[in-house]
Amino acid sequence: MAEAREDQVGRTIELVFREEAGRIVSSLAAAFGLGRLELIEDALGEALLKAMRHWSYGNVPPNPAAWLMTVARNRILDVLRRDTRFRAKEIEIAAAAEPGRRPDAPMPDELRDDQLRLMFACCHPQLPPEGRIGLTLKSLCGFSVSEIARAFLSTPEAIAKRLARARATLREARVAFEIPAEAELSSRLDSVLHVLYLLFNEGYSASQGDDLIRLELCAEAIRLATLLTGNAATATPKTHALLALFFLQASRLPARSSGAGEILLLPTQDRSRWDKTMIAKGLLHLDLAATGEEASSFHLQAGIAAAHCSAATYEATDWPGIVALYDLLLQIDPSPIVELNRAIAVAKVHGPSAGLAAVESIRNQKGLDRYHLFYAVRAQFYRTLDRPTEAKRDYRRALELTLIPAEREFLERQLRGLWRDKEAGE
């Protein structure tokens, strides 16, 4: 009974953290300043540990997020009271940090959102691009260091050093917690859009935890991107293209797993379960994105998603058109992940041998040796080409690189399928 209660408390804390951590950190940063971002993160971590201890006795509060906010706030106040400079302004700062209290700094009405304030502040031009994005993912989105490392195809050690440098830069530069003036928005908007893109991707295909899909991250990315499209200064064609991509990708979420939680790839998805309203919203924003002269990576990715969503069946998919879009994408935003996805499309047009050749051509690119989907894709090509030894090797390597239960079960099913293939051929 006690173990079951602790498991339930653990799930409650995890859910609250996923949904509320960004809002809590944003509100506390508004009150205490970006220079204390590391202290804020540490205080929230301590609040989570206290929650695990206290809530296990059946004392889960009616408003768990407010409880965490209060405990973290009090911890920060305890630390700061040792600073004489803080004591002079303690009443003012403590009042600003009250749960539910919003800062009064002027900003466009459409962007009156603490999380967007923190996102634009963390994307300060004094930080290198990867530092901006990594810091925002950690502080605002609650990503772990390992999740950020996966997004950058890097190592946790390298990401930890990058985050430390970024926090130090914000502290030394005394960066204000505010959305910059309209003239400065464009210099930070690209980084903000990239953060939202990575936030959505982590929700669409989680890198760790028990769930393949983290709906709350997808929903938050859509919410924040929608706020940006509602403001004249940030409603650029690129912003509309990103939101189009979010809606088109999210439309397929209901069909990506079975009732038993098994992964369903595109060929086996029930397209009647795709959300037609989201598809319509995605196509609308894709039209709005066409008003500019620039074709960004988000435009091309949204175009690829639209090609999938507009196909009545898997067989009717315009694979040559998708390959052409990937070719354009590689010209403006080359990456190993784009190359890998292109290889899958190439196989649909030119056969599995061509797909395997495309995968082999990128095998030495940075980070792919730690990316489980590289091995899973190559294994599938080997299996299709009746090369079970190589397929088995790559499926096993993919299994070593993922901890997501649904992905592990999928890969194990593929391995079992190799034995069935062998028996059928005998």
C-alpha positions as CSV (number, residue, x, y, z in Angstrom):
1,M,0.0,0.0,0.0
2,A,2.8,2.4,1.0
3,E,4.7,1.7,-2.3
4,A,1.5,2.3,-4.3
5,R,1.0,5.6,-2.6
6,E,4.6,6.7,-3.2
7,D,4.2,5.7,-6.9
8,Q,1.1,7.9,-7.1
9,V,2.8,10.8,-5.4
10,G,5.8,10.4,-7.8
11,R,3.5,10.5,-10.8
12,T,1.7,13.6,-9.4
13,I,4.9,15.4,-8.8
14,E,6.2,14.5,-12.3
15,L,3.0,15.7,-13.9
16,V,3.0,19.0,-12.0
17,F,6.7,19.6,-12.8
18,R,6.1,18.9,-16.5
19,E,3.1,21.3,-16.7
20,E,4.1,24.0,-14.3
21,A,7.9,24.2,-14.0
22,G,8.3,26.7,-16.8
23,R,5.6,29.0,-15.2
24,I,7.2,28.7,-11.8
25,V,10.7,29.5,-12.9
26,S,9.4,32.3,-15.1
27,S,7.5,33.9,-12.3
28,L,10.4,33.6,-9.9
29,A,12.8,35.0,-12.5
30,A,10.5,38.0,-12.9
31,A,10.7,38.7,-9.2
32,F,14.4,37.8,-8.4
33,G,16.1,38.5,-11.7
34,L,17.9,36.4,-14.3
35,G,21.2,36.7,-12.4
36,R,19.7,34.3,-9.9
37,L,18.5,31.8,-12.4
38,E,20.7,28.9,-11.0
39,L,19.4,29.6,-7.5
40,I,15.8,29.5,-8.7
41,E,16.4,26.2,-10.4
42,D,18.1,24.8,-7.3
43,A,15.2,26.0,-5.1
44,L,12.6,24.4,-7.3
45,G,14.6,21.2,-7.2
46,E,14.6,21.3,-3.4
47,A,10.9,22.0,-3.4
48,L,10.3,18.9,-5.5
49,L,12.3,16.8,-3.0
50,K,10.3,18.2,-0.1
51,A,7.1,17.4,-2.0
52,M,8.2,13.8,-2.4
53,R,8.8,13.6,1.4
54,H,5.7,15.4,2.6
55,W,3.1,14.4,0.0
56,S,3.9,10.7,0.5
57,Y,1.9,10.8,3.7
58,G,-1.3,11.7,1.9
59,N,-0.8,15.4,2.2
60,V,-1.0,16.4,-1.4
61,P,-2.2,20.0,-1.4
62,P,-5.2,21.2,-3.3
63,N,-3.0,23.3,-5.6
64,P,0.3,21.5,-6.0
65,A,1.9,24.1,-8.3
66,A,1.2,26.9,-5.8
67,W,2.7,24.8,-3.0
68,L,5.9,24.3,-5.1
69,M,6.0,27.9,-5.9
70,T,5.7,29.0,-2.3
71,V,8.4,26.5,-1.0
72,A,10.8,27.5,-3.8
73,R,10.2,31.2,-3.1
74,N,10.8,30.8,0.6
75,R,14.0,28.9,-0.1
76,I,15.3,31.7,-2.3
77,L,14.3,34.3,0.3
78,D,16.2,32.3,3.0
79,V,19.4,32.3,0.8
80,L,19.1,36.0,-0.2
81,R,18.6,37.3,3.4
82,R,22.3,36.7,3.9
83,D,22.9,39.5,1.3
84,T,22.7,43.0,2.9
85,R,21.9,44.5,-0.5
86,F,18.9,42.2,-0.7
87,R,17.7,43.0,2.8
88,A,17.2,46.7,1.8
89,K,14.7,45.7,-0.8
90,E,13.3,42.5,0.8
91,I,9.7,43.6,1.2
92,E,9.5,44.9,-2.4
93,I,11.1,41.8,-3.9
94,A,9.2,39.3,-1.7
95,A,5.9,40.9,-2.7
96,A,6.8,40.6,-6.4
97,A,7.4,36.9,-5.9
98,E,4.0,36.2,-4.4
99,P,2.3,33.3,-6.3
100,G,0.1,34.7,-9.0
101,R,1.7,38.1,-9.0
102,R,2.8,39.4,-12.4
103,P,5.5,42.0,-13.0
104,D,4.3,45.4,-14.1
105,A,7.0,46.1,-16.7
106,P,5.4,47.5,-19.9
107,M,5.2,45.1,-22.9
108,P,2.8,44.5,-25.8
109,D,-0.5,43.1,-24.6
110,E,-0.3,40.1,-26.9
111,L,3.0,39.1,-25.3
112,R,2.0,39.6,-21.6
113,D,3.3,36.1,-20.7
114,D,6.0,35.3,-18.2
115,Q,7.3,32.4,-20.1
116,L,7.8,34.4,-23.3
117,R,9.5,37.1,-21.3
118,L,12.0,34.5,-19.9
119,M,12.4,33.0,-23.4
120,F,13.3,36.3,-25.0
121,A,15.5,37.3,-22.0
122,C,17.5,34.0,-22.3
123,C,17.9,34.5,-26.0
124,H,20.0,37.6,-25.4
125,P,22.5,38.4,-28.2
126,Q,25.5,38.3,-25.8
127,L,25.0,34.5,-25.6
128,P,26.1,32.2,-28.4
129,P,23.1,30.7,-30.2
130,E,23.5,27.2,-28.7
131,G,23.9,28.7,-25.2
132,R,20.6,30.7,-25.7
133,I,18.7,27.7,-26.7
134,G,20.2,25.3,-24.2
135,L,19.6,27.7,-21.3
136,T,16.0,28.3,-22.3
137,L,15.3,24.6,-22.6
138,K,16.7,24.0,-19.2
139,S,15.2,26.9,-17.3
140,L,11.9,27.5,-19.0
141,C,11.0,24.1,-20.4
142,G,12.3,21.9,-17.6
143,F,14.5,19.8,-19.9
144,S,17.2,17.7,-18.3
145,V,20.8,18.0,-19.4
146,S,20.5,14.6,-21.1
147,E,17.4,15.8,-23.0
148,I,19.3,18.9,-24.2
149,A,22.3,16.7,-25.2
150,R,20.0,14.5,-27.3
151,A,18.5,17.6,-29.1
152,F,22.0,18.8,-30.0
153,L,23.5,15.3,-30.6
154,S,26.0,16.2,-27.9
155,T,27.2,14.9,-24.5
156,P,25.7,15.8,-21.1
157,E,29.1,17.0,-20.0
158,A,29.4,19.4,-22.9
159,I,25.9,20.7,-22.3
160,A,26.5,21.2,-18.6
161,K,29.5,23.4,-19.3
162,R,27.6,25.4,-21.9
163,L,24.8,26.0,-19.5
164,A,27.2,27.2,-16.8
165,R,28.8,29.7,-19.2
166,A,25.4,31.0,-20.3
167,R,24.2,31.6,-16.7
168,A,27.4,33.4,-15.9
169,T,27.1,35.6,-18.9
170,L,23.5,36.6,-18.0
171,R,24.6,37.3,-14.4
172,E,27.6,39.4,-15.4
173,A,25.7,41.3,-18.1
174,R,22.8,42.0,-15.7
175,V,20.3,41.1,-18.4
176,A,16.8,42.4,-17.7
177,F,13.8,40.1,-17.4
178,E,11.8,41.6,-20.3
179,I,10.8,41.3,-23.9
180,P,13.1,43.7,-25.8
181,A,11.9,46.7,-27.7
182,E,10.3,45.9,-31.1
183,A,13.5,47.0,-32.9
184,E,15.5,44.3,-31.1
185,L,12.9,41.5,-31.4
186,S,14.0,40.2,-34.7
187,S,17.6,39.5,-33.5
188,R,16.2,37.2,-30.8
189,L,13.1,35.8,-32.6
190,D,15.0,33.1,-34.5
191,S,16.4,31.6,-31.2
192,V,13.0,31.7,-29.6
193,L,11.5,29.9,-32.6
194,H,14.2,27.3,-32.4
195,V,13.5,26.7,-28.7
196,L,9.8,26.2,-29.5
197,Y,10.8,23.8,-32.2
198,L,12.9,21.7,-29.9
199,L,10.2,21.9,-27.2
200,F,7.6,20.5,-29.6
201,N,10.0,17.8,-30.8
202,E,10.6,16.6,-27.3
203,G,6.8,16.3,-26.8
204,Y,6.3,14.6,-30.1
205,S,9.0,12.0,-29.4
206,A,10.3,12.1,-25.9
207,S,14.0,11.2,-25.2
208,Q,13.4,9.8,-21.8
209,G,10.7,8.9,-19.3
210,D,7.9,6.4,-19.5
211,D,5.9,8.1,-22.2
212,L,6.7,8.2,-26.0
213,I,4.6,11.3,-26.4
214,R,4.5,14.3,-23.9
215,L,1.3,16.1,-24.9
216,E,1.8,18.9,-22.5
217,L,5.0,19.9,-24.2
218,C,3.4,19.9,-27.7
219,A,0.5,21.9,-26.3
220,E,2.8,24.5,-24.6
221,A,4.8,24.9,-27.8
222,I,1.6,25.5,-29.8
223,R,0.3,28.0,-27.1
224,L,3.5,30.1,-27.1
225,A,3.8,30.0,-30.9
226,T,0.2,31.1,-31.2
227,L,0.9,34.1,-28.9
228,L,3.8,35.1,-31.2
229,T,1.5,35.0,-34.3
230,G,-0.9,37.3,-32.5
231,N,1.6,40.1,-32.2
232,A,2.5,42.3,-35.2
233,A,6.2,42.3,-34.4
234,T,6.6,38.6,-34.1
235,A,4.0,37.3,-36.6
236,T,6.5,36.8,-39.3
237,P,6.1,34.2,-42.1
238,K,8.7,32.1,-40.3
239,T,6.6,32.1,-37.2
240,H,3.5,31.1,-39.1
241,A,5.5,28.3,-40.8
242,L,6.6,26.9,-37.4
243,L,3.0,27.0,-36.1
244,A,1.8,25.3,-39.3
245,L,4.4,22.5,-38.7
246,F,3.2,22.1,-35.1
247,F,-0.5,21.8,-36.0
248,L,0.3,19.4,-38.9
249,Q,2.5,17.2,-36.8
250,A,0.2,17.3,-33.8
251,S,-2.8,16.2,-35.9
252,R,-1.2,12.8,-36.2
253,L,-0.6,12.2,-32.5
254,P,-3.8,10.3,-31.8
255,A,-2.8,7.7,-34.3
256,R,0.8,7.3,-33.4
257,S,0.2,4.5,-30.8
258,S,-2.3,1.7,-30.3
259,G,-4.7,1.3,-27.4
260,A,-2.0,-1.0,-25.9
261,G,0.6,1.8,-26.2
262,E,2.5,0.2,-29.1
263,I,4.2,2.5,-31.6
264,L,2.4,2.7,-35.0
265,L,4.4,4.0,-37.9
266,L,2.9,5.9,-40.8
267,P,2.1,2.8,-42.9
268,T,0.0,1.3,-40.1
269,Q,-1.7,4.4,-38.8
270,D,-5.5,4.8,-39.0
271,R,-5.8,8.1,-40.9
272,S,-9.4,8.5,-39.8
273,R,-7.9,9.3,-36.3
274,W,-5.9,12.2,-37.6
275,D,-7.3,15.5,-36.3
276,K,-8.9,17.3,-39.3
277,T,-9.3,20.5,-37.4
278,M,-5.5,20.7,-36.6
279,I,-4.7,19.9,-40.2
280,A,-6.9,22.8,-41.4
281,K,-5.2,25.1,-38.9
282,G,-1.8,23.9,-40.1
283,L,-2.7,24.5,-43.8
284,L,-4.1,28.0,-42.9
285,H,-0.8,29.0,-41.2
286,L,1.2,27.5,-44.1
287,D,-0.7,29.9,-46.4
288,L,0.0,32.8,-44.1
289,A,3.7,31.8,-44.1
290,A,3.8,32.1,-47.9
291,T,3.5,35.9,-47.7
292,G,7.2,36.5,-47.4
293,E,10.2,36.0,-49.7
294,E,12.1,33.6,-47.4
295,A,11.7,29.9,-47.5
296,S,13.0,28.9,-44.1
297,S,13.6,25.4,-42.8
298,F,10.2,25.6,-41.0
299,H,8.5,26.3,-44.3
300,L,10.0,23.2,-45.9
301,Q,9.4,21.0,-42.9
302,A,5.8,22.1,-42.8
303,G,5.6,21.4,-46.5
304,I,6.7,17.8,-45.9
305,A,4.2,17.4,-43.1
306,A,1.5,18.8,-45.3
307,A,2.4,16.3,-48.0
308,H,1.8,13.5,-45.5
309,C,-1.4,15.0,-44.2
310,S,-2.9,15.5,-47.6
311,A,-2.3,11.9,-48.8
312,A,-5.5,9.8,-48.5
313,T,-3.4,6.7,-48.0
314,Y,0.2,5.8,-47.3
315,E,0.7,4.5,-50.8
316,A,-0.7,7.8,-52.3
317,T,2.0,9.9,-50.5
318,D,4.0,12.1,-52.9
319,W,7.4,10.7,-52.0
320,P,9.3,12.3,-55.0
321,G,7.9,15.7,-53.8
322,I,9.0,14.9,-50.3
323,V,12.5,14.0,-51.4
324,A,12.7,17.3,-53.3
325,L,11.7,19.2,-50.2
326,Y,14.4,17.4,-48.2
327,D,17.0,18.3,-50.8
328,L,16.0,22.0,-50.4
329,L,16.1,21.6,-46.7
330,L,19.6,20.3,-46.8
331,Q,20.7,23.3,-48.7
332,I,19.6,25.8,-46.1
333,D,19.7,23.8,-42.8
334,P,21.9,20.7,-43.2
335,S,21.9,18.2,-40.3
336,P,22.3,14.5,-39.8
337,I,18.7,14.2,-38.7
338,V,17.5,15.7,-42.0
339,E,19.8,13.4,-43.9
340,L,18.4,10.4,-42.1
341,N,14.8,11.4,-42.8
342,R,15.6,12.0,-46.4
343,A,17.1,8.5,-46.6
344,I,13.7,7.0,-45.7
345,A,12.0,9.1,-48.4
346,V,14.7,8.1,-50.9
347,A,14.0,4.4,-50.2
348,K,10.3,5.0,-51.0
349,V,11.2,6.4,-54.4
350,H,14.3,4.4,-55.4
351,G,14.2,1.3,-53.2
352,P,15.8,0.1,-49.9
353,S,19.3,-0.3,-51.5
354,A,19.3,3.5,-52.3
355,G,18.0,4.2,-48.8
356,L,20.7,2.1,-47.2
357,A,23.4,3.9,-49.4
358,A,22.1,7.3,-48.2
359,V,22.3,6.2,-44.6
360,E,25.8,4.7,-45.0
361,S,26.9,8.0,-46.5
362,I,26.2,9.8,-43.2
363,R,27.3,7.2,-40.7
364,N,30.3,9.2,-39.5
365,Q,28.5,12.4,-38.9
366,K,28.8,13.9,-35.4
367,G,26.4,12.4,-32.9
368,L,24.8,9.7,-34.9
369,D,26.7,7.0,-33.1
370,R,24.6,7.9,-30.0
371,Y,21.3,8.3,-31.9
372,H,19.1,5.2,-31.7
373,L,16.9,6.0,-34.7
374,F,20.0,5.9,-37.0
375,Y,20.5,2.3,-36.1
376,A,16.7,1.5,-36.2
377,V,16.4,2.9,-39.7
378,R,19.5,1.1,-41.0
379,A,18.3,-2.1,-39.4
380,Q,15.0,-1.8,-41.2
381,F,16.8,-1.4,-44.5
382,Y,18.9,-4.5,-43.8
383,R,15.8,-6.4,-42.9
384,T,14.1,-5.5,-46.1
385,L,17.2,-6.5,-48.1
386,D,17.2,-9.9,-46.3
387,R,20.4,-9.2,-44.4
388,P,19.3,-10.4,-40.9
389,T,22.7,-10.5,-39.3
390,E,23.3,-6.8,-39.8
391,A,19.7,-6.0,-39.0
392,K,19.9,-7.9,-35.7
393,R,23.2,-6.0,-34.8
394,D,21.6,-2.6,-35.4
395,Y,18.3,-3.3,-33.7
396,R,20.3,-4.4,-30.6
397,R,22.4,-1.2,-30.7
398,A,19.3,0.9,-31.0
399,L,17.9,-0.9,-27.9
400,E,21.0,0.0,-26.0
401,L,20.5,3.7,-26.8
402,T,16.8,4.2,-25.8
403,L,15.1,4.0,-22.5
404,I,11.6,4.8,-23.7
405,P,9.5,1.7,-22.9
406,A,7.3,2.0,-26.1
407,E,10.4,2.3,-28.3
408,R,12.1,-0.6,-26.6
409,E,9.0,-2.8,-27.1
410,F,8.9,-1.7,-30.8
411,L,12.5,-2.6,-31.4
412,E,12.1,-6.0,-29.6
413,R,9.1,-6.7,-31.8
414,Q,11.3,-6.0,-34.9
415,L,13.9,-8.4,-33.5
416,R,11.2,-11.1,-33.0
417,G,10.1,-10.4,-36.5
418,L,13.6,-11.3,-37.8
419,W,13.1,-14.8,-36.4
420,R,9.7,-15.1,-38.0
421,D,11.3,-14.0,-41.3
422,K,13.9,-16.7,-41.0
423,E,11.4,-19.4,-40.2
424,A,9.2,-18.4,-43.1
425,G,12.2,-18.6,-45.5
426,E,13.1,-22.1,-44.3
